Amino acid sequence: MSLRILVIRRDNIGDLVCTTPLLAALRARHPDAHIAALVNSYNAGVLEGNPDVDAIHSYTKLKHRGEGESWWSVLVHRYRMIAALRRAGFDYVLLGKSTFDRHGLALARQVRPRHIVGIPPDAGQRAAGITDPVAPASFAQGHEVEAIMKLGAPLGVDTAPGPAPCSPRPRAWPNGAAASRRSPSPAPSPGSRSTSARATRAASGRSSASSSLRAPWRAQAR
């Protein structure tokens, strides 16, 4: 059975763009793996058309819910998405953030993977649930992209980051939606859609976002 990897990045659009080199490196290192992303409805469009991602699982934050959309319906959709991810049986969940991601860790623990990779809250400390802690990079030098790349070390990723490709489209993902790119998940969340990833990978026209989206790290840490 192929490796199943889930990368969580649930904050801003630029932050998710800075995570795309890690996704590309994971794909290069594990070409047959099922690589999925858990994002939110605000930033999900960044990964549409990305050939390195098999599935995009998106949920809506309460503060982003649409007009006439109740907080109850948002939470129900989120619960269903987490239940589907848990059934999918992920081997690794990566908290795709250069600092400790408390909210991402809470989601990862609900998914119940074999391994959770992330930055601990403080150097030398361990957070309950992070099975593979990665030492945080120095904020005095480097870039957000380089810091996030370190999260690939437990999976054998030791290359320098490449470009940050993105081809966003003006379409929001519905609550709990999953878009399958290479092969459908065993337990897709509601509203799943399929496209051919091999055809996507062969397509041209992807734009590369500058790696200056978040630099230096300290100025952007929050």
Phi, psi and omega in degrees: 000137182287156180294142179241120187236134176236128178251125180258125173215102194246022183248235191275167182299311181298326178296319179292322176301320180293347180269345184297326175298325177296317178300318179295320180292322177296320179295319180294322182282327182230074187298335182261003182287156170268113182248121181236162178232137174251112186228189176242170184296340182285323186248359188301328183300338180301325186266356178298131180083000180283118185285350181273354185245127179277325184211141177246118178253121187235142174227162181258128173288151182303323182287347180255005183295148185281173179297129180081001180264119184280155177296330180296315180295324178297315181292324178296316178297320180296317179300316180296321179295315179298320179298320179293319178295323179295318179293333182292339175068065181283143176278316182230138167240126180254127175275095191284063181218146184278357175231176180298129183248090184296314181290321178296322178295321178299318177294316182300319180295328177290329179289331177062057176280174176288324182226142171238123181253130180189173177275128178289164182298325179216153180303132178084353179259160177239141175260138180303121179110332178279107182276333182234080181289142178242128181298133180295145178284158179292133178282351184284341182209163179091195188217157178308317180300316181293324179294316181294327179301331181297338180292344179277353184303316180297345178253016175085012179272117181224025182262162175288149181293143175267200179293165179253087184283144172206145178222066185294147176236147184283067178215129180271143176280137176292164179306129175071009184287149176228131177251120182268132186253312183258314178208144183293148176291151177300328181225075183292150177282166184304143176081025184289149178224152183237144171221168179272115181289325180296322177292321178297318182296331181276344183288154179250180175097007177289142177265151177249122180279141179296142180284007177272013182299323179221095177204142350286168183297316187301324181293338184254352183296142180206000000 
